[in-house]
Each structure stands twice: as C-alpha cells, then as structure tokens.
Amino acid sequence: MTGLELAESYFNQYGMPMLNERFGPYKHRIAAGLVGDGSECYGFDDEISRDHDWGPSFCLWLSKNDFKTIGRALQAEFDKLPKTFGGYGPRQVSNWGENRVGVFETGAFYQNFIGLDRLPNCLDEWLYIPENALAACTNGKVFHDPLGEFTQFRNGLKEFYPPDVRLKKIASRCMTVAQFGQYNFMRCVKRKEYVAAQYAETKFCADVISLTFLLNKEYTPFFKWMHRAVKQLPVMGELVHEKLLEMVTTNDYTQKNRLIEEICAAVIKEFKKEGLSDSASDFLLDHGPVIQQKIKDPELKQRNVWIG
C-alpha cells in the first residue's frame, strides 16, 4: 500500500467518523487529505521511505475563523487516533519532519510553502516562489473538501504560472542549459577541471529537467524526485529521462557531450513546434532572448534574460 492509499484509508476508517461524532456542526467545513513534503505525497514512497515521516496519518484544513474556534480541540482529538493501521505504523517523525500532518489553517498551510496566505497577485510574487515549493503544496490528494476553500486555493496554484512568468523562466533556462551544458562542460573536460565539469553536468541536468517541466506547465519537485518525475510528463519527459540516465551512468565524456547536444536539439524542436522560437541556431543561448521578447509585460521583458 502506498502512503497516499494508506492515508486515505486511515482517514475513512478513523478520521471521518471522528469528524462526524465530535465535530458534527463543522464536518462540512473541514478539508482532509495528504499534501506537502515527503515522498508519499508524490506517490514515490517505497520501503526505504518508511523509516521516517511515513505512516498512517493525514492533514485537516480549516478556514481562519474555524481554526480559531476548534483548531486546538480538533488537534487534540486527532492526536487520540490510533497510531497503527493496516499493519503499518506508528509514524516515526524525524527532527525536521514535524508539522507535516495534523490540523492546519488553510492560509497558514500555504504560507509555509509559498510565503503567502493567499494566491500570488502579481508577476514578481509568482516569479520568486521556488518551483519545488509550488510542487510540494499542489501534490498529493484531497480526500474530502465540502467547503471547497482549500481546493480553490490549490486549484489556483495548479493553473500554473502566468504566461509571462512561464516565458521568463523558459528563457532563463535556455541560457543556463546552454552555458553549463553546450558551452562549458567540454571546455572544463579539456582543461582537466573535472570537478567543474561534474558541476556543469549536474547543473545542466537540473535546469533541463526544470525546462521540461515548464514546457509541460507543471512544477518541478524537490531534487530527489526530479528525474523520476520527469518521465511521467507527456512533452519530452521520457526522452529527457532516458538520455539523462544514460549521461550520468557513462564515464565517456564524448558520449556525455553528444547526449547534451541531442537533448538540446530536442528542446529546440519542441520550441519550434510550440511557436516559442523561430531561431535557426542549434545553440540554446540564442533562443533565450527570442523567447523573452514574447513576454507582454514591458517591465518583465526588459529584465536580465539570465535571471528567472
């Protein structure tokens, strides 16, 4: 049983009856699910994951006024629920794994990830929220939300970046993918600067995965799950997953460089397919400024193309 399946079954067995019996007047105002940090929220948990911050539990989300009224009482009842379920548990909480489950006020829950207790309302607010933070607070599953407040916030984030912010980030990734992969990787190898070459390879991998997520209008998750998650994306996902795996598992620098160029060629082909760039260059650095010029906001369009 995956962590998400366990959490939903546990909620149905113990959580919902607790709401019905102890908080009847509020049961139609409380959302429940499992969202946030942790491999189980992405569906990537396995036997290794179960040694910490994994086990039968879930989240409950309340409006601000309801949290003030019943938050403490609801948490107290939550804490009384059985610690084991279905042969799993108890949940082992790590030093940094506190506050992943339990009772939350909806705005405060999201603020913990994106720094705001409301949806971003300007381009800069969207631009500077880390991609992995947006991924974490929109993953998992909502089991129960009759009021709809939590889901409304969640869906607002899942609609993805405003188009201008997406273009800005894609343009920036073009610059760094080209700089670290197409330009600097082999230069470092030729100088026998192997640590720098390794850094360039790693940075290329991270940024080309981010670029692939941006093309798919999905948020890039925490580094540990980036490569695994990219395979699931319909646009270039499987190609990027396979070629990056091949690249990091070979010691042949010439082969690594060939794979870098193949990935970049595939990206450029996708740009042309989507009408993002009409540049004939095979160097991604030349596509960044072209894509940035498609931004409609005049101030954002004039910013440094490398930063995004």
PyMOL commands that set and color helices and strands:
alter all, ss='L'
color gray80, all
select helices_A, chain A and resi 3-22+24-29+39-42+47-51+64-79+106-114+123-127+131-136+149-158+163-190+194-215+223-230+237-248+253-274+284-292+298-301
alter helices_A, ss='H'
color red, helices_A
select strands_A, chain A and resi 31-34+59-62+102-105+141-144
alter strands_A, ss='S'
color yellow, strands_A
deselect
rebuild
show_as cartoon
